[in-house]
Amino acid sequence: MPKYSTLNMYRFSFSLMIILFMSSCNDYQKLLNSPENEVDKYTAAEEYYDNGEFRRANTLIEQIIPSYRGKPQGERLVYFFANSFFETKIYYSAAIQFENFIKSYPNSQRIQEAYFMEAKSYFMLSPLYTLDQDDTYTGIDKLQVFINRFPNSEYVAEALELMEELQNKLEKKEFEVSKQYYTIRDFNSAIKSLDNFIADNPGTIFREEALYYRWLSQYEIAVNSVESRINERVTELERSFNNFLRYYPDTIFIEDLSDKINIAKQLL
């Protein structure tokens, strides 16, 4: 009997949830299809927004924004409209609407947040490092504008983290291009490209790995040299090996580097 009662209770609760959901959908659709009722739509849009139902809020706000332009509620609606796009992961529209808010309400109390959220929208749009990085560059530019404009903002710390992540992505793409020369065994081009990468990105997190592949390229050239050039190239290889360890004494590549330098020395 207790099990039966519990089962009935679950069924009743589920049925009640379905009824409430259908009723909510019907109320929303009626409101949505009503040609007027701006006040009711405004109230409902705020309730949906506060409850995290951003898609519904977004659709209602889009309908009533024209009626509230120039009114005190307009600023609030335009910001909610932009942020509801962000919360529903429609980041291009979010970026456009935050920019629209910035232009429309430059003296708003939310202006800092709008600048930051516009930049963050482009951060979210930044794709894998293997793809075109236009949105990554835009994100970095927007974040820098925000930091310059509001250096004391509570969002600066997060903005710096986001910018560093985007910068690392660009460096990753550049590093992988340079590394590709090693993969296709074009070792001279690999050395030149990796040298340029290191010079252009002195603080990069990929510096150790870049130096490693540069050394591997140098190693391949040395061990495959004609006899008359082996001594010269192995000596230079050893010098590069020592320089590498001076910068990275605890490198994760130490085993491979040590094995290879010992092989190269046997050629002398």
C-alpha positions as a LaTeX table, in Angstrom:
\begin{tabular}{lrrr}
\hline
Residue & $x$ (\AA) & $y$ (\AA) & $z$ (\AA) \\
\hline
Met1 & 0.00 & 0.00 & 0.00 \\
Pro2 & 2.70 & 2.58 & 0.83 \\
Lys3 & 4.41 & 1.94 & $-2.49$ \\
Tyr4 & 1.09 & 2.38 & $-4.31$ \\
Ser5 & 0.46 & 5.67 & $-2.49$ \\
Thr6 & 3.93 & 6.94 & $-3.32$ \\
Leu7 & 3.45 & 6.02 & $-6.99$ \\
Asn8 & 0.14 & 7.86 & $-7.09$ \\
Met9 & 1.76 & 10.87 & $-5.46$ \\
Tyr10 & 4.49 & 10.94 & $-8.14$ \\
Arg11 & 1.89 & 10.65 & $-10.89$ \\
Phe12 & $-0.16$ & 13.47 & $-9.37$ \\
Ser13 & 2.92 & 15.71 & $-9.03$ \\
Phe14 & 3.97 & 15.01 & $-12.60$ \\
Ser15 & 0.48 & 15.70 & $-13.92$ \\
Leu16 & 0.35 & 18.93 & $-11.95$ \\
Met17 & 3.69 & 20.03 & $-13.41$ \\
Ile18 & 2.42 & 19.33 & $-16.93$ \\
Ile19 & $-0.74$ & 21.34 & $-16.29$ \\
Leu20 & 1.21 & 24.27 & $-14.87$ \\
Phe21 & 3.67 & 24.15 & $-17.75$ \\
Met22 & 0.90 & 24.13 & $-20.35$ \\
Ser23 & $-0.88$ & 26.95 & $-18.57$ \\
Ser24 & 2.36 & 28.95 & $-18.50$ \\
Cys25 & 2.90 & 28.33 & $-22.20$ \\
Asn26 & $-0.64$ & 29.41 & $-23.00$ \\
Asp27 & $-0.29$ & 32.62 & $-20.96$ \\
Tyr28 & 3.02 & 33.37 & $-22.65$ \\
Gln29 & 1.63 & 32.76 & $-26.15$ \\
Lys30 & $-1.43$ & 34.93 & $-25.47$ \\
Leu31 & 0.81 & 37.74 & $-24.25$ \\
Leu32 & 3.15 & 37.31 & $-27.17$ \\
Asn33 & 0.35 & 37.42 & $-29.73$ \\
Ser34 & $-1.37$ & 40.40 & $-28.14$ \\
Pro35 & $-0.83$ & 43.45 & $-30.42$ \\
Glu36 & $-0.82$ & 45.88 & $-27.49$ \\
Asn37 & $-0.48$ & 45.26 & $-23.75$ \\
Glu38 & 3.00 & 46.84 & $-23.47$ \\
Val39 & 2.69 & 47.25 & $-19.70$ \\
Asp40 & 1.82 & 43.58 & $-19.16$ \\
Lys41 & 4.58 & 42.53 & $-21.53$ \\
Tyr42 & 7.08 & 44.72 & $-19.69$ \\
Thr43 & 6.11 & 43.19 & $-16.34$ \\
Ala44 & 6.21 & 39.65 & $-17.73$ \\
Ala45 & 9.55 & 40.26 & $-19.47$ \\
Glu46 & 11.13 & 41.39 & $-16.19$ \\
Glu47 & 9.71 & 38.34 & $-14.39$ \\
Tyr48 & 11.01 & 35.96 & $-17.05$ \\
Tyr49 & 14.40 & 37.69 & $-16.98$ \\
Asp50 & 14.64 & 37.55 & $-13.17$ \\
Asn51 & 13.69 & 33.86 & $-13.25$ \\
Gly52 & 16.38 & 33.04 & $-15.81$ \\
Glu53 & 13.92 & 32.42 & $-18.66$ \\
Phe54 & 15.98 & 34.54 & $-21.01$ \\
Arg55 & 14.55 & 33.34 & $-24.32$ \\
Arg56 & 11.03 & 34.34 & $-23.36$ \\
Ala57 & 12.25 & 37.61 & $-21.88$ \\
Asn58 & 14.22 & 38.35 & $-25.03$ \\
Thr59 & 11.24 & 37.83 & $-27.35$ \\
Leu60 & 8.94 & 40.02 & $-25.27$ \\
Ile61 & 11.55 & 42.78 & $-24.87$ \\
Glu62 & 12.15 & 42.84 & $-28.63$ \\
Gln63 & 8.44 & 43.56 & $-29.12$ \\
Ile64 & 8.19 & 46.40 & $-26.62$ \\
Ile65 & 11.55 & 48.19 & $-26.96$ \\
Pro66 & 10.23 & 50.63 & $-29.62$ \\
Ser67 & 7.42 & 51.72 & $-27.25$ \\
Tyr68 & 9.88 & 52.57 & $-24.48$ \\
Arg69 & 12.53 & 54.49 & $-26.42$ \\
Gly70 & 13.19 & 57.80 & $-24.68$ \\
Lys71 & 11.46 & 56.61 & $-21.51$ \\
Pro72 & 13.24 & 55.71 & $-18.23$ \\
Gln73 & 12.45 & 52.00 & $-18.74$ \\
Gly74 & 14.12 & 52.03 & $-22.16$ \\
Glu75 & 17.67 & 51.90 & $-20.80$ \\
Arg76 & 16.82 & 48.93 & $-18.58$ \\
Leu77 & 15.13 & 47.07 & $-21.43$ \\
Val78 & 17.98 & 47.59 & $-23.89$ \\
Tyr79 & 20.48 & 46.25 & $-21.37$ \\
Phe80 & 18.29 & 43.24 & $-20.55$ \\
Phe81 & 17.83 & 42.63 & $-24.27$ \\
Ala82 & 21.60 & 42.52 & $-24.84$ \\
Asn83 & 22.28 & 40.34 & $-21.80$ \\
Ser84 & 19.49 & 37.90 & $-22.65$ \\
Phe85 & 21.28 & 37.22 & $-25.93$ \\
Phe86 & 24.49 & 36.56 & $-24.00$ \\
Glu87 & 22.74 & 34.25 & $-21.53$ \\
Thr88 & 21.25 & 32.24 & $-24.40$ \\
Lys89 & 24.69 & 32.01 & $-26.05$ \\
Ile90 & 23.77 & 34.10 & $-29.10$ \\
Tyr91 & 27.01 & 36.01 & $-28.77$ \\
Tyr92 & 27.07 & 37.95 & $-32.06$ \\
Ser93 & 23.69 & 39.47 & $-31.27$ \\
Ala94 & 24.83 & 40.12 & $-27.69$ \\
Ala95 & 27.91 & 42.01 & $-28.89$ \\
Ile96 & 25.82 & 44.11 & $-31.29$ \\
Gln97 & 23.22 & 44.94 & $-28.64$ \\
Phe98 & 25.79 & 45.83 & $-25.98$ \\
Glu99 & 27.42 & 48.15 & $-28.51$ \\
Asn100 & 24.00 & 49.64 & $-29.19$ \\
Phe101 & 23.52 & 50.17 & $-25.45$ \\
Ile102 & 26.91 & 51.92 & $-25.17$ \\
Lys103 & 26.03 & 54.30 & $-28.00$ \\
Ser104 & 22.51 & 54.96 & $-26.73$ \\
Tyr105 & 23.29 & 55.37 & $-23.02$ \\
Pro106 & 26.91 & 56.58 & $-22.65$ \\
Asn107 & 26.18 & 58.02 & $-19.18$ \\
Ser108 & 24.43 & 54.93 & $-17.83$ \\
Gln109 & 25.40 & 53.44 & $-14.48$ \\
Arg110 & 25.72 & 50.16 & $-16.37$ \\
Ile111 & 28.19 & 51.52 & $-18.93$ \\
Gln112 & 31.22 & 49.74 & $-17.42$ \\
Glu113 & 29.40 & 46.44 & $-17.44$ \\
Ala114 & 28.20 & 46.99 & $-21.00$ \\
Tyr115 & 31.75 & 47.62 & $-22.27$ \\
Phe116 & 32.96 & 44.51 & $-20.47$ \\
Met117 & 30.10 & 42.30 & $-21.69$ \\
Glu118 & 30.58 & 43.45 & $-25.28$ \\
Ala119 & 34.24 & 42.40 & $-25.05$ \\
Lys120 & 33.31 & 39.14 & $-23.31$ \\
Ser121 & 30.87 & 38.35 & $-26.10$ \\
Tyr122 & 33.76 & 38.42 & $-28.58$ \\
Phe123 & 35.80 & 36.29 & $-26.18$ \\
Met124 & 33.03 & 33.69 & $-26.31$ \\
Leu125 & 33.01 & 33.92 & $-30.12$ \\
Ser126 & 36.75 & 33.22 & $-30.37$ \\
Pro127 & 37.10 & 29.85 & $-32.15$ \\
Leu128 & 39.65 & 27.03 & $-31.96$ \\
Tyr129 & 43.19 & 28.22 & $-32.67$ \\
Thr130 & 43.20 & 26.32 & $-35.98$ \\
Leu131 & 40.40 & 28.51 & $-37.39$ \\
Asp132 & 40.24 & 32.13 & $-38.52$ \\
Gln133 & 40.98 & 34.40 & $-35.56$ \\
Asp134 & 39.20 & 37.64 & $-36.50$ \\
Asp135 & 36.92 & 37.45 & $-33.46$ \\
Thr136 & 39.93 & 36.74 & $-31.25$ \\
Tyr137 & 41.65 & 39.93 & $-32.43$ \\
Thr138 & 38.41 & 41.87 & $-31.93$ \\
Gly139 & 38.05 & 40.43 & $-28.44$ \\
Ile140 & 41.56 & 41.51 & $-27.49$ \\
Asp141 & 40.94 & 45.02 & $-28.86$ \\
Lys142 & 37.63 & 45.35 & $-27.01$ \\
Leu143 & 39.11 & 44.09 & $-23.75$ \\
Gln144 & 42.00 & 46.54 & $-24.06$ \\
Val145 & 39.57 & 49.40 & $-24.67$ \\
Phe146 & 37.64 & 48.40 & $-21.55$ \\
Ile147 & 40.79 & 48.18 & $-19.40$ \\
Asn148 & 42.07 & 51.54 & $-20.64$ \\
Arg149 & 38.72 & 53.20 & $-20.12$ \\
Phe150 & 37.96 & 51.70 & $-16.69$ \\
Pro151 & 41.31 & 50.80 & $-15.07$ \\
Asn152 & 39.74 & 50.63 & $-11.60$ \\
Ser153 & 36.74 & 48.53 & $-12.56$ \\
Glu154 & 35.89 & 45.38 & $-10.61$ \\
Tyr155 & 35.94 & 43.55 & $-13.95$ \\
Val156 & 39.56 & 44.41 & $-14.84$ \\
Ala157 & 41.04 & 41.27 & $-13.26$ \\
Glu158 & 38.73 & 39.04 & $-15.28$ \\
Ala159 & 39.32 & 41.11 & $-18.40$ \\
Leu160 & 43.09 & 40.59 & $-18.06$ \\
Glu161 & 42.57 & 36.83 & $-17.70$ \\
Leu162 & 40.36 & 36.71 & $-20.79$ \\
Met163 & 42.83 & 38.77 & $-22.79$ \\
Glu164 & 45.71 & 36.51 & $-21.76$ \\
Glu165 & 43.73 & 33.46 & $-22.85$ \\
Leu166 & 43.02 & 35.00 & $-26.25$ \\
Gln167 & 46.66 & 36.04 & $-26.65$ \\
Asn168 & 47.78 & 32.49 & $-25.84$ \\
Lys169 & 45.44 & 31.20 & $-28.53$ \\
Leu170 & 47.03 & 33.48 & $-31.14$ \\
Glu171 & 50.50 & 32.41 & $-30.02$ \\
Lys172 & 49.44 & 28.77 & $-30.17$ \\
Lys173 & 48.34 & 29.21 & $-33.77$ \\
Glu174 & 51.60 & 30.94 & $-34.70$ \\
Phe175 & 53.69 & 28.33 & $-32.89$ \\
Glu176 & 51.93 & 25.43 & $-34.62$ \\
Val177 & 52.61 & 27.03 & $-38.01$ \\
Ser178 & 56.33 & 27.27 & $-37.18$ \\
Lys179 & 56.36 & 23.75 & $-35.77$ \\
Gln180 & 54.82 & 22.45 & $-38.99$ \\
Tyr181 & 58.12 & 23.07 & $-40.81$ \\
Tyr182 & 59.76 & 20.57 & $-38.46$ \\
Thr183 & 56.97 & 18.07 & $-39.09$ \\
Ile184 & 57.52 & 18.21 & $-42.86$ \\
Arg185 & 61.30 & 17.99 & $-42.29$ \\
Asp186 & 62.10 & 21.44 & $-43.65$ \\
Phe187 & 64.55 & 22.01 & $-40.81$ \\
Asn188 & 66.18 & 25.22 & $-42.00$ \\
Ser189 & 62.78 & 26.88 & $-42.41$ \\
Ala190 & 61.75 & 25.52 & $-39.00$ \\
Ile191 & 64.76 & 27.20 & $-37.33$ \\
Lys192 & 64.05 & 30.54 & $-39.02$ \\
Ser193 & 60.34 & 30.43 & $-38.28$ \\
Leu194 & 60.81 & 29.40 & $-34.64$ \\
Asp195 & 63.46 & 32.11 & $-34.16$ \\
Asn196 & 60.97 & 34.67 & $-35.45$ \\
Phe197 & 58.24 & 33.28 & $-33.20$ \\
Ile198 & 60.44 & 33.51 & $-30.09$ \\
Ala199 & 61.58 & 37.04 & $-30.99$ \\
Asp200 & 58.02 & 38.23 & $-31.62$ \\
Asn201 & 56.61 & 36.61 & $-28.47$ \\
Pro202 & 59.30 & 36.90 & $-25.74$ \\
Gly203 & 56.93 & 36.09 & $-22.89$ \\
Thr204 & 55.03 & 33.28 & $-24.58$ \\
Ile205 & 54.08 & 30.14 & $-22.66$ \\
Phe206 & 55.24 & 28.17 & $-25.72$ \\
Arg207 & 58.84 & 29.41 & $-25.56$ \\
Glu208 & 60.27 & 26.21 & $-24.04$ \\
Glu209 & 58.53 & 24.03 & $-26.60$ \\
Ala210 & 59.57 & 26.34 & $-29.42$ \\
Leu211 & 63.22 & 26.14 & $-28.34$ \\
Tyr212 & 62.90 & 22.37 & $-28.12$ \\
Tyr213 & 61.69 & 22.03 & $-31.72$ \\
Arg214 & 64.29 & 24.52 & $-32.85$ \\
Trp215 & 66.96 & 22.31 & $-31.22$ \\
Leu216 & 65.48 & 19.18 & $-32.79$ \\
Ser217 & 65.70 & 20.83 & $-36.20$ \\
Gln218 & 69.31 & 21.77 & $-35.51$ \\
Tyr219 & 69.97 & 18.18 & $-34.41$ \\
Glu220 & 68.55 & 16.71 & $-37.61$ \\
Ile221 & 70.72 & 19.03 & $-39.70$ \\
Ala222 & 73.82 & 18.16 & $-37.66$ \\
Val223 & 73.50 & 14.35 & $-37.69$ \\
Asn224 & 72.70 & 14.34 & $-41.40$ \\
Ser225 & 75.56 & 16.63 & $-42.37$ \\
Val226 & 78.28 & 15.85 & $-44.85$ \\
Glu227 & 81.43 & 14.70 & $-43.07$ \\
Ser228 & 83.25 & 17.98 & $-43.54$ \\
Arg229 & 80.60 & 19.90 & $-41.56$ \\
Ile230 & 79.73 & 17.42 & $-38.77$ \\
Asn231 & 82.26 & 18.75 & $-36.22$ \\
Glu232 & 81.16 & 22.34 & $-36.68$ \\
Arg233 & 77.45 & 21.56 & $-36.46$ \\
Val234 & 77.67 & 19.15 & $-33.53$ \\
Thr235 & 79.74 & 21.69 & $-31.60$ \\
Glu236 & 77.07 & 24.32 & $-32.26$ \\
Leu237 & 74.40 & 21.80 & $-31.31$ \\
Glu238 & 76.10 & 21.19 & $-27.98$ \\
Arg239 & 76.31 & 24.93 & $-27.34$ \\
Ser240 & 72.56 & 25.23 & $-28.01$ \\
Phe241 & 71.94 & 22.28 & $-25.70$ \\
Asn242 & 73.76 & 24.01 & $-22.84$ \\
Asn243 & 71.93 & 27.28 & $-23.48$ \\
Phe244 & 68.61 & 25.44 & $-23.42$ \\
Leu245 & 69.39 & 23.90 & $-20.03$ \\
Arg246 & 70.51 & 27.26 & $-18.69$ \\
Tyr247 & 66.99 & 28.61 & $-19.32$ \\
Tyr248 & 65.11 & 25.40 & $-18.51$ \\
Pro249 & 67.18 & 23.19 & $-16.16$ \\
Asp250 & 64.10 & 21.13 & $-15.23$ \\
Thr251 & 62.72 & 20.84 & $-18.74$ \\
Ile252 & 60.31 & 18.01 & $-19.47$ \\
Phe253 & 62.35 & 17.32 & $-22.62$ \\
Ile254 & 65.60 & 16.56 & $-20.78$ \\
Glu255 & 65.60 & 12.81 & $-21.50$ \\
Asp256 & 65.15 & 13.22 & $-25.24$ \\
Leu257 & 67.66 & 16.07 & $-25.40$ \\
Ser258 & 70.27 & 14.10 & $-23.46$ \\
Asp259 & 69.86 & 10.98 & $-25.60$ \\
Lys260 & 70.20 & 12.94 & $-28.80$ \\
Ile261 & 73.20 & 15.01 & $-27.75$ \\
Asn262 & 75.01 & 11.79 & $-26.79$ \\
Ile263 & 74.23 & 10.32 & $-30.23$ \\
Ala264 & 75.50 & 13.50 & $-31.91$ \\
Lys265 & 78.74 & 13.50 & $-29.88$ \\
Gln266 & 79.55 & 10.00 & $-31.09$ \\
Leu267 & 79.76 & 11.41 & $-34.62$ \\
Leu268 & 82.68 & 13.66 & $-33.71$ \\
\hline
\end{tabular}
